[in-house]
């Protein structure tokens, strides 16, 4: 992995870690559904402008199925799940649960890419489950239905991200769809899917300027800019290497949460997060090296 690609992954970690902070502020005032709708619509609009400015051909009719698949799995489903979880979980918890995506990626690679599930990967998957159990079962969070549903939503979102990365890797080749077109099309079609629900999700009071500012950051930084950087990286360095971004997201989320929301970083969070990250390390180190495509991400 080049220094430039590594720097992009660190930057992505910082803005994705911030997304959980943005959600904790905007969702209580706007609700999970409206936050998700506006996030995708604003991000899709920004990406359409970027694609037009850079001359990326969208080929909507030919690529609509791919755009829709990636849009559902990388935008609609995970964005709504994490918005719902923001009502019940601290930002750091959601970020750690989000970091299980590589574990799902390893499992899905066995199912869809015919990769072998060796002893090291199996141990890593088991360790990841243990880390999630520590994170959920220890500490001060009440083990009620809301907490468990929120945890389940985060895990569903992580699995959805993993599925999306496989779709992107299979379609984002030099003779296939341009990665920026995938990022743009997925957001636009995801927004169209959710837009009819917007009138039924309006808040009872006008959101504060802080909540609206967090929505803008969530849409333009954590969604549009992140998609524009991450999807080309998946194509260039492969989904397994690209998913190492998950190592740093919980650390940035804990940092931003402590700085801006005064969220306490408890020992159980650190322990559960550490176990999950150790599991990721085992799974990723057990994965075969993926060929680097130096042309697919050129704009």
N, C-alpha and C positions, 0 to 999 in steps of 0.2 A: 504494500500500500504506500503510495507516495505521500510526501509531507503535506501537499495541498489537499489530498483526499482526507487525510487524518484531521487536518485543521477544519475541514468542512464538517466532519463528524462531531468534533468538539463543539463547534458553533451550533449545529443542529441540536445537540444535547442541551445546550443552554436555553435555546428558545423553546424546545419541547418541554424542558423542565418548567419553564415559565408558563406553559399552557395550563398546567394544573392550578397555578395561582390565579390566572385569568378566570378560569372556570369557577373557582371558589368565590370570586367576587361577583361575576356576572349572572351565574345561574340562579342564586337565591332571589334576585330581582326580576329576571326575565323568564325563568323556567327552563327546564332541560330542552324541550322541543323547540321553542323559539330561538334559544341560543344556538342550537344545532343548525336550524334553518338559516339564520342570519350569518353564521360562521361560514357555511358552505357557499351561500349566494355571494357574499362579499369576496371571499377568496376566489371563487370561480370568475367573478367579474375582473378581478385584478389579473388573474392568469390569462384570460382572454385578451386583455390589453397587451400583456407581455408576449404572448404567442404571436399576435398580429404585428407587434413592433419588431420581432426577430424573424419574421417570415416563416414561421413554422406552419406547415400544411396540416390541417386537421383531418381531412377526408372523413367527414362525419358519417356518411352512409356506410362506408366500408368498415369503419372501426367502431361503430356504435356499440356492438356487443361487448367488446373489450373495455371501452370506456365505462359502460354500465356496470360490468363486473367489478372493475377496480373501484368505481365510485361507491358501490354498495359496501365492499369489504374494506376499503381504506378510508372512507369518509363517513357515509351515512351511519352505518352500524357502530363503529368505534366512537365517533364523535358524540352520538346520542348516549351511548353507554357511559362514557366518561362524564358527560354532563349530568346524567342521573346520579352517578356515584359522588359527584362533587357536593351534593346535598347532604351526604351521610359520612364521607370519609375525609380525613385530612389529606392535603395535597401529596405529602410524602408517601402515604399508603397507596394512593392511586398510582403514583409513579413507580413504586416497587412492583405492584401487580402488573403494570404495563410492561415491565422489563422481563416478564415471562414469555414475551413474543418469540424469542429464539428457541425456547423449549418447544412451543407449538410448531415452530418452523422445522425443527428437527423431526418431529413426529409426522408432519405433513409431507416432508421430503421422502420419508419411508413409504408413505401411502401413494403419493403422486409422482415422485421422481425416482422411485425404485432404489433409494439409497439404503444401505445396510444399517440396521440398528444394533451397534455393537455394545459390548459390556460397559464401556465408558459413557456412551450416550444414555444407556438405560440407568446407570448410576446417577448421571446428571439430572435426568428427568425425575427420578425418585427424590433427589436432593431438592429440586425445585419445588416439588409438592410439599416437602417438609418445611421449606422456607416460607411458603404461603401460609401453611398451617400455623407456624410460629407468629407470623405477622398478624394473623387474624385472631388467634387464640390467646395471645398475651397482650399485656398493656391495659389501657383504660377504656378501650372501645367496648360498648355493650354488645353482647352476642345476641342481638335481637334480629327480627326478620329484615328490618331495613338495612342493617349492616351486612347481613349475609347476601341479600339481593344486590347490594352495591358491590361487594366483592365478586359475586358472580358476573355482574355486568362488566367489571374491569377485566376479568379473565376472558369473557366472550370477546371483548374489544381486542385484547392481545392476540387471541386466536384469529380474529378477523384480519388484523394487520399481517400476520404470518401467511394467511391464505392469499392476501393481495400481493405480497412480495413474490410468490410463486407465479401468479398470473403475469406480473410485470416482467419477470425474468423470461418467461416463455414468449412474450410478445414484443418486448423492447429490444429487438435485434437490428443490426444495420439494414437488413432487408425487410424489416417489419415496421413497427410504429415508432415514430420519434418519441423519446422519453418525455419531452416537454408537452407533446400532444397528449400523451397518456395522463400527465398531471393535470392538464387543462380540461380535457374531456371528462375525466373522472369527477372533477369538482362541478363542472357545468351540469352533467347529467344527474349527479347526486343532488344538486340544488333543484333541478326540475322535478325530481321524484318527491322531494319534501315540500316544495313551494305550496301546493294546495293545502297543506296542513297549517300554514302560517296564520290565516285568519282565525283559526280555532285555538291558537296558543298565545294570543295577545295578553300581556300582563294587565292587571287591574289598575296599576299606577305607572306613570312615566318613570322609566329607570333613571338612576342618577347618572351624572356625567362620568363618574368613576366607573360605573358598570359599563357604560357605552364605550369608554376608552379601553377597558379591558376586552370588550368584544372586538374592537378594532385591532388590538394587538393580537388577539386570538386568531382573527381572520387573516390579517395581512402578514404577520410574522410566523405564527405557529402553524398556519395552514398553507397559504399561498407560497410564501418564500420557502418554507420547509419542503413542500411538495416539489418545487422547482429545483431544489438542491438534491433531495433524497432520491427521487425516482431515477434521474440520470446516474446517481451513484450505484443504485441497485444494478442497473444495466452494465456499468463499467466494472465494478469490483465484485459483483455477485451478491445475492441476498444474505448469505451467511456472514460475510465480512461486513456488509452494510448494517446488519442488525447489531454489530458491536456498539452501535450508538446507544443501545439500551444500558450499557454499563454505567454511563455517566448521567443519564436522565434523572435517576433518583437522587443523586448527589446534588445536582443543581436544584431540583425541586425542594429538597430539604433546606438548602441554602436560601433560596428565594422565599420559602414559607416562613423560615425563622426571621428573615429580614423584614418582610413586608406584611405578614399576617400574624406574627408572634406565635407561630405554631411550635410547640415543644417537640424536640427530637429526642424521643425516649429510647431507652436501651432495647426494648422489644423491637422497635422500628429498625434500629441499627443491626440487631441480631438477625431478624427476618430478612432484611435487605441483603446483609452479608451472605447469608445462606443461598438466597436466590442468585446473587451475582456469582458465587462459587459454582453453582449448578450451571449457569450460563457458560462459565469458563470451561467446564468439562465438556459440555455439548459442542461448543464452538471449536475447541482444540481437537476434538475427535472428528470434526468434519473434514472431508478432503478439500484440498485447495481448489478453488474455482478459477477457471481461466479468466484473465482480465481482457476485456474488450476495449481497446484504446480509441475506437472510432465511434461507438454507439452514442456516446454522450456529447459529441461535438454539436455545436449549434451554428 
